[in-house]
Amino acid sequence: MKIRFRTLSLLITFFITFNAHAKLCSEEQEMSSLQNITRIMQEMSKDEIYITNIMDLRQERIRIYITQVNRIEQTCSSPSIYRAIIKLYENINYPSVYLKYVLSNQRKDLEIKEYVVGDEWNRTHIGEDDTPDVEELKSSILITGLGIVNTAKKLTLKNVGTAFYLGKFEGEHLVATAAHVIDRENFNDMLFHFITGPKFSLKAKKLIFFSDDIDFAIVSIDIEDKESVLMETVSAVKLNFDKVAEEGTLLTTIGFGFFDNERLGVARYENSNDCQIIFGDDKVKKLDKVFSIATGCDASGGDSGSPIVDRNTGELIGVMTRIRTEKIGLTSKQLIEEKEENISSIWNDASFATSMKYIKRELEKEENSLIKSLLESNE
């Protein structure tokens, strides 16, 4: 693996010589450089230049264009220049392995931040004095994972994700999460742990619904008589299957993401102004084959399956499914500019969710009476 990486690095260095110490430039130089990058992009498109593998870089026409871009970067350095170069390479299918290598030389200038969307990391631990929107949502949140007994005979969880309580339907207590959080091979060992009030864990009972196409799953949980009293402390998320994911809607979300979390297994929320819908149902995009809306909410591994709700109404808008690891540290203003200009890199800079529109569409295909009862719950 190391040898392969070293070989790739040498090849990339040979064909693509991005200067890690590029010069800062004036506003006039930056504008001129951006115009030149746009011109090169147009010429490459007209010339039908597409890069798909390292052999392509040996073609003379491609090398000429790449050299022109490199010279601009070496002469004038700014986050705007790098974003324009990224956009150019995205439009010509520039291989991601090369792009990642290029960006690794520019991390300081680009201010690449893990998982952060917007100006800064905004996840906050839940507490006793949370805002009303957080207070309403947190009693429905569960941590989910495989129940493992370690050498100290202590029960722990692995493959941790987030789930949320839907309510009781036809005698079954239902929770929802992202499909990729569910371990179908070890389903009977899955546990769901409520985090507020009297904390308690319940075992998975039945897999009611599962879809890779929308990355969404519904599970019934096994509740005995002694636990039915504890369920009175749990609230169900407000369901509105006709809820539309609209741009600019302020959101609240809670999950068990591990990034920058010194207390693993403790839920954190976000309801900052960054946490809003960037691209809604009218501009969904397939990410890993899943139709996705884009949000400005910070999220990391472990937040998968988190509910995202309308901050004003508390109604469920969607479920967190796709989280990009490294993001350019764009401010909220820059995210909005990307949205307004419909720049494709927004699909790297945001976090993503499956919306109620697509969840409803798939659930309506089911003949299961439980699912029908669930769909009818908000009519």
Salt bridges, closest charged atoms under 4 A:
GLU43 OE2 - ARG39 NH1 3.18
ASP47 OD1 - ARG61 NH1 3.06
GLU60 OE1 - ARG63 NH1 3.93
ASP130 OD2 - LYS138 NZ 2.86
GLU135 OE1 - LYS138 NZ 3.22
GLU136 OE2 - LYS238 NZ 3.21
GLU172 OE2 - LYS205 NZ 3.37
ASP215 OD2 - HIS180 ND1 2.73
ASP215 OD2 - ARG322 NH1 2.43
ASP242 OD1 - LYS360 NZ 2.47
GLU247 OE2 - LYS283 NZ 3.61
GLU247 OE1 - LYS339 NZ 3.91
GLU262 OE2 - HIS125 NE2 3.29
ASP288 OD2 - ARG322 NE 3.09
ASP303 OD1 - ARG123 NH1 3.43
ASP310 OD2 - LYS243 NZ 2.88
GLU315 OE1 - LYS243 NZ 3.09
GLU326 OE2 - ARG107 NH1 3.03
GLU362 OE2 - ARG361 NE 3.72
GLU362 OE2 - LYS365 NZ 3.01
GLU364 OE2 - LYS360 NZ 3.95
GLU367 OE1 - LYS372 NZ 3.49
